[in-house]
């Protein structure tokens, strides 16, 4: 039903939004492990819940529809999704990865998959010529994240996809910060899109989930095989909660990014703030590219205080945002990348990527931005 309806409408009417068996307004939680068969040879569509579950299937349909892809695959966490995508490759293959990728992705690539024999090197993906120059004979894929976590660097999706097509490489992008409501990388030629659905898609800080969308049916079959064989599936209860969260995605993202824009502009004028990272600010290095490929700047703002002790005092003094790991909830969440999202990255690697001891990341929630600004102001005064 896709192209005739606008995205905000398709969030609610995507073809798997009601239960086909009962007409219920949402596909219910099928909390089962197995399904009765009528015949021992000709098995039905649903056999064993690791392979297929109607609740998970509805979510997988929804995310594929919203991303403009063919196949959606749901996993037990964002990292389960990313690591399952990495299982597409084999020892001796090489991946070219954006240097400022999420710390958990960096950790998986440089430990588990490196020991396994999968090579990876990191490049500044904001400069397409550097990406092209770093491709090796055994490079099989490009993996980028835009905006990146936590410094919100912007990679040109069309330029990266063009390089990959020329070199015969698979393209993978982490679209967690933007969601398909604001950015659809498949439209720019990307092959695989991954999400930590724990964040904005779920939206309520009450679940852990990962989603993957493929551009083609062939790639979708490969990913579904890995999902069934490796078994890192998303359970039915969490599948239901992500589906429910997606229903309010448009409303939440609109309100949250309005608040983030106001806070980013306020922070840009505060003395003592060394730098503000937000792609909605005209002075952001990737501002023009981001506006070309996304429908908004999102709800995450990072900013740098003079040093670690200053950042620590500030974070201990805020009252409204949660001081916590994660982002994308209805409540504002303040995180410290040095010990949280990028705590597993060696200090020298972290500093080389601009993730200093003074950097903090704010995921703006649904609170009134004026209240948040007053709270940040009093905390900065400490």
C-alpha positions as CSV (number, residue, x, y, z in Angstrom):
1,X,0.0,0.0,0.0
2,X,3.2,2.1,0.3
3,X,3.8,4.9,-2.2
4,X,0.3,6.4,-2.3
5,X,0.4,7.3,1.4
6,X,2.7,9.6,3.2
7,X,5.2,8.3,5.7
8,X,3.3,9.6,8.8
9,X,0.2,7.7,7.6
10,X,2.2,4.5,6.8
11,X,3.5,4.4,10.3
12,X,0.0,3.6,11.4
13,X,-1.3,1.8,8.2
14,X,1.6,-0.4,6.9
15,X,-0.3,-3.6,6.1
16,X,0.5,-5.5,9.3
17,X,-1.1,-3.2,11.8
18,X,-4.1,-5.3,12.6
19,X,-4.5,-9.0,13.5
20,X,-5.6,-10.9,10.3
21,X,-7.3,-13.7,12.4
22,X,-9.5,-11.6,14.7
23,X,-9.4,-8.1,13.4
24,X,-7.8,-6.9,16.7
25,X,-6.5,-3.3,16.4
26,X,-3.0,-4.6,17.0
27,X,-1.3,-8.0,16.4
28,X,-1.4,-9.5,19.8
29,X,1.5,-11.1,21.7
30,X,1.8,-14.7,20.5
31,X,3.6,-15.9,23.6
32,X,4.3,-19.4,22.3
33,X,7.3,-21.5,21.4
34,X,5.7,-23.9,18.9
35,X,2.7,-24.2,16.6
36,X,0.4,-27.3,16.1
37,X,0.7,-28.8,12.6
38,X,-2.0,-30.5,10.6
39,X,0.5,-32.7,8.6
40,X,3.9,-34.1,9.5
41,X,5.3,-33.5,6.0
42,X,3.6,-30.3,4.7
43,X,4.3,-27.9,7.6
44,X,2.5,-24.7,8.0
45,X,4.0,-21.2,7.8
46,X,4.5,-21.2,11.6
47,X,6.5,-24.1,13.0
48,X,8.8,-23.0,15.8
49,X,9.0,-19.5,17.1
50,X,12.7,-19.1,16.5
51,X,11.9,-19.2,12.8
52,X,8.6,-17.3,12.7
53,X,6.3,-15.6,15.2
54,X,3.3,-13.6,14.1
55,X,4.0,-10.7,16.6
56,X,7.6,-10.4,15.5
57,X,6.6,-10.8,11.8
58,X,4.3,-7.8,12.1
59,X,7.1,-5.7,13.4
60,X,9.5,-6.9,10.7
61,X,6.9,-6.0,8.0
62,X,6.4,-2.5,9.5
63,X,10.1,-1.6,9.6
64,X,10.7,-2.9,6.1
65,X,7.8,-0.8,4.9
66,X,8.9,2.3,6.7
67,X,12.6,2.0,5.5
68,X,11.5,1.4,1.9
69,X,13.1,-2.0,1.9
70,X,12.0,-5.5,1.1
71,X,12.7,-7.6,4.3
72,X,12.8,-6.7,7.9
73,X,14.5,-8.9,10.5
74,X,14.2,-8.4,14.3
75,X,16.9,-9.3,16.8
76,X,17.3,-9.4,20.6
77,X,19.3,-6.2,20.7
78,X,20.9,-3.6,18.5
79,X,24.3,-5.4,18.9
80,X,22.7,-8.7,18.1
81,X,21.4,-7.1,14.9
82,X,24.8,-5.7,14.0
83,X,26.7,-8.9,14.8
84,X,24.3,-10.9,12.8
85,X,24.8,-8.6,9.8
86,X,28.6,-9.1,10.3
87,X,28.0,-12.9,10.0
88,X,27.3,-12.2,6.3
89,X,31.1,-12.2,5.9
90,X,33.8,-14.8,6.4
91,X,37.4,-14.9,7.7
92,X,39.8,-13.0,5.4
93,X,37.1,-10.5,4.3
94,X,37.8,-6.8,5.0
95,X,35.3,-4.2,6.1
96,X,35.8,-0.4,5.8
97,X,34.1,1.2,8.8
98,X,33.4,4.8,9.7
99,X,36.0,5.8,12.4
100,X,33.4,7.3,14.8
101,X,31.1,4.3,14.8
102,X,29.2,3.3,18.0
103,X,31.6,2.0,20.7
104,X,29.8,-1.4,20.8
105,X,30.3,-1.9,17.1
106,X,33.9,-1.0,17.4
107,X,34.3,-3.4,20.3
108,X,32.7,-6.3,18.4
109,X,34.8,-5.7,15.3
110,X,38.1,-5.3,17.1
111,X,37.7,-8.3,19.5
112,X,35.2,-11.0,18.6
113,X,35.3,-10.6,14.8
114,X,39.0,-9.8,14.7
115,X,39.8,-13.1,16.5
116,X,37.5,-14.8,14.1
117,X,39.5,-13.5,11.1
118,X,37.3,-10.7,9.8
119,X,39.5,-7.6,9.1
120,X,38.3,-4.1,9.6
121,X,39.8,-0.7,9.3
122,X,38.4,2.7,10.2
123,X,38.2,5.8,8.0
124,X,36.8,9.3,8.2
125,X,33.6,8.6,6.3
126,X,32.8,12.3,6.1
127,X,35.3,12.5,3.3
128,X,34.3,10.3,0.3
129,X,37.8,10.5,-1.3
130,X,39.3,8.9,1.9
131,X,36.7,6.1,1.8
132,X,37.5,5.4,-1.9
133,X,41.3,5.4,-1.2
134,X,40.9,3.0,1.7
135,X,39.2,0.2,-0.2
136,X,41.4,-3.0,-0.4
137,X,41.2,-6.0,-2.8
138,X,39.6,-8.0,-0.1
139,X,37.1,-5.3,1.0
140,X,33.6,-6.6,1.0
141,X,31.5,-3.8,2.6
142,X,31.3,-0.2,3.8
143,X,29.7,0.4,7.3
144,X,28.8,3.9,8.2
145,X,26.7,5.7,10.8
146,X,25.2,9.1,10.2
147,X,24.8,11.1,12.3
148,X,27.5,9.4,14.2
149,X,27.5,8.6,17.9
150,X,28.4,10.8,19.8
151,X,29.9,13.7,17.7
152,X,27.1,13.6,15.1
153,X,29.4,13.6,12.1
154,X,27.6,13.4,8.8
155,X,28.5,11.0,6.0
156,X,27.2,11.7,2.5
157,X,25.0,8.6,1.9
158,X,24.7,9.1,-1.9
159,X,28.4,9.6,-2.3
160,X,29.3,6.5,-0.1
161,X,26.8,4.4,-2.0
162,X,28.2,5.5,-5.3
163,X,31.7,4.5,-4.2
164,X,30.5,1.1,-3.1
165,X,28.6,0.5,-6.3
166,X,31.7,1.3,-8.3
167,X,33.8,-1.0,-6.2
168,X,31.2,-3.8,-6.0
169,X,30.8,-3.5,-2.2
170,X,27.8,-4.0,0.2
171,X,26.7,-0.9,2.0
172,X,25.5,-1.0,5.6
173,X,24.3,2.0,7.7
174,X,23.3,2.4,11.3
175,X,20.2,4.6,11.2
176,X,19.4,4.6,14.9
177,X,19.6,8.3,15.5
178,X,17.4,9.3,12.6
179,X,14.9,6.5,12.3
180,X,13.1,6.0,9.0
181,X,10.9,9.0,9.9
182,X,13.8,11.4,9.3
183,X,16.2,9.4,7.0
184,X,15.8,6.5,4.6
185,X,19.3,5.3,3.5
186,X,17.8,2.7,1.0
187,X,16.6,5.7,-1.0
188,X,20.2,6.7,-1.5
189,X,21.4,3.2,-2.6
190,X,22.2,1.5,0.7
191,X,21.8,-2.3,0.9
192,X,21.3,-2.9,4.6
193,X,20.0,-0.6,7.4
194,X,20.4,-1.5,11.1
195,X,18.7,0.0,14.1
196,X,19.0,-0.2,17.9
197,X,15.2,-0.3,18.3
198,X,15.9,0.2,22.0
199,X,16.2,3.9,21.2
200,X,13.7,6.1,19.3
201,X,11.7,3.3,17.6
202,X,10.7,1.7,21.0
203,X,10.9,5.2,22.5
204,X,10.0,4.5,26.1
205,X,13.2,3.0,27.7
206,X,11.4,-0.2,28.4
207,X,12.9,-2.8,26.0
208,X,16.0,-4.0,24.2
209,X,15.7,-4.7,20.5
210,X,17.5,-4.6,17.2
211,X,16.1,-4.3,13.6
212,X,17.6,-4.9,10.2
213,X,16.1,-4.0,6.8
214,X,17.4,-5.3,3.4
215,X,17.0,-3.5,0.1
216,X,16.6,-6.8,-1.8
217,X,14.8,-10.1,-1.3
218,X,18.0,-12.1,-1.8
219,X,19.8,-10.2,1.0
220,X,16.7,-10.6,3.1
221,X,16.8,-14.4,2.7
222,X,20.5,-14.4,3.8
223,X,19.7,-12.4,6.9
224,X,16.6,-14.5,7.7
225,X,18.8,-17.6,7.5
226,X,21.3,-16.1,9.9
227,X,18.5,-15.1,12.2
228,X,17.1,-18.6,12.3
229,X,20.5,-20.3,12.5
230,X,22.2,-18.0,15.0
231,X,19.0,-17.6,17.0
232,X,19.4,-14.0,18.4
233,X,15.7,-13.4,17.9
234,X,13.5,-10.7,19.4
235,X,10.8,-12.2,21.7
236,X,7.1,-11.6,21.1
237,X,6.6,-9.3,24.1
238,X,9.3,-6.9,23.0
239,X,8.2,-7.2,19.4
240,X,4.8,-6.0,20.5
241,X,6.3,-3.1,22.5
242,X,8.4,-1.9,19.6
243,X,5.4,-2.0,17.3
244,X,3.4,0.0,19.8
245,X,6.3,2.5,20.1
246,X,6.5,3.0,16.4
247,X,2.9,4.2,16.3
248,X,3.9,7.4,18.1
249,X,7.3,7.8,16.3
250,X,6.3,10.8,14.1
251,X,4.8,12.7,17.0
252,X,7.7,12.0,19.4
253,X,10.4,12.8,16.8
254,X,8.8,16.1,15.8
255,X,8.5,17.3,19.4
256,X,11.8,16.0,20.5
257,X,13.8,17.5,17.7
258,X,12.1,20.9,18.2
259,X,13.3,20.8,21.8
260,X,16.8,19.6,20.7
261,X,17.1,22.5,18.2
262,X,16.2,25.1,20.9
263,X,18.6,23.6,23.4
264,X,21.4,23.4,20.8
265,X,21.0,27.0,19.8
266,X,21.0,28.0,23.5
267,X,24.1,26.0,24.3
268,X,25.9,27.6,21.3
269,X,25.8,30.9,23.1
270,X,26.8,29.7,26.6
271,X,30.3,30.7,27.6
272,X,32.3,27.7,28.9
273,X,30.8,25.3,26.3
274,X,33.8,24.6,24.0
275,X,31.7,23.0,21.2
276,X,28.2,22.0,20.4
277,X,27.5,19.1,18.0
278,X,24.1,19.2,16.4
279,X,23.4,18.8,12.6
280,X,20.6,21.4,12.8
281,X,23.1,24.2,13.5
282,X,24.3,26.0,10.3
283,X,27.8,26.0,11.7
284,X,27.8,22.2,11.9
285,X,30.3,20.8,9.4
286,X,27.8,18.4,7.8
287,X,24.8,20.8,7.9
288,X,24.2,21.1,4.2
289,X,24.8,17.4,3.5
290,X,22.5,16.4,6.3
291,X,19.6,18.6,5.1
292,X,20.0,17.1,1.7
293,X,19.5,13.5,2.9
294,X,17.4,13.9,6.1
295,X,14.0,15.5,7.0
296,X,15.2,16.8,10.3
297,X,18.2,17.1,12.7
298,X,17.0,14.6,15.3
299,X,16.9,14.8,19.1
300,X,20.5,14.2,20.1
301,X,22.8,17.1,21.1
302,X,26.4,16.6,22.2
303,X,28.5,19.4,23.8
304,X,31.9,19.7,25.2
305,X,32.8,21.2,28.6
306,X,36.3,22.3,29.5
307,X,37.5,19.0,31.1
308,X,36.4,15.8,32.8
309,X,35.9,17.3,36.3
310,X,33.7,20.1,34.9
311,X,31.6,17.5,33.0
312,X,31.3,15.3,36.2
313,X,30.1,18.3,38.3
314,X,27.6,19.3,35.6
315,X,26.2,15.8,35.3
316,X,25.9,15.3,39.1
317,X,23.9,18.6,39.2
318,X,21.2,18.1,36.6
319,X,17.7,17.4,37.9
320,X,15.4,16.6,35.0
321,X,17.4,14.4,32.5
322,X,18.2,10.9,33.6
323,X,22.0,10.3,33.9
324,X,22.0,7.0,32.1
325,X,23.2,4.8,29.3
326,X,21.0,4.9,26.2
327,X,19.0,7.5,24.4
328,X,15.7,8.0,22.5
329,X,13.3,7.7,25.4
330,X,10.4,10.0,26.1
331,X,12.4,11.3,29.0
332,X,15.6,13.3,28.4
333,X,18.7,11.2,29.0
334,X,22.2,12.6,29.7
335,X,25.1,10.3,28.9
336,X,28.8,10.4,29.4
337,X,30.4,8.8,26.3
338,X,33.8,8.3,27.9
339,X,32.5,5.7,30.3
340,X,29.2,4.7,28.7
341,X,28.7,4.4,24.9
342,X,32.4,4.4,24.2
343,X,33.7,3.1,27.5
344,X,35.0,0.0,25.7
345,X,37.1,2.0,23.2
346,X,40.8,2.6,24.2
347,X,41.4,6.1,25.5
348,X,43.8,7.1,22.7
349,X,41.3,5.9,20.1
350,X,38.5,7.7,21.8
351,X,40.4,11.0,22.0
352,X,41.5,10.7,18.4
353,X,37.8,10.7,17.5
354,X,37.0,13.9,19.5
355,X,35.4,12.0,22.4
356,X,37.1,13.9,25.1
357,X,36.6,13.7,28.9
358,X,34.5,16.8,28.7
359,X,32.0,15.6,26.2
360,X,28.5,14.9,27.2
361,X,25.5,13.7,25.1
362,X,21.9,14.8,25.7
363,X,19.0,12.9,24.2
364,X,16.2,15.4,24.4
365,X,12.9,14.0,25.5
366,X,9.3,15.3,25.6
367,X,9.8,17.8,28.5
368,X,9.3,21.5,27.8
369,X,12.6,22.7,26.4
370,X,12.4,25.8,28.5
371,X,12.4,23.7,31.7
372,X,15.3,21.7,30.4
373,X,17.3,24.9,29.6
374,X,16.7,26.2,33.1
375,X,17.9,22.9,34.5
376,X,21.0,22.8,32.3
377,X,21.7,26.5,33.2
378,X,21.7,25.8,37.0
379,X,23.8,22.7,36.5
380,X,26.4,24.6,34.4
381,X,26.5,27.2,37.1
382,X,27.9,24.5,39.5
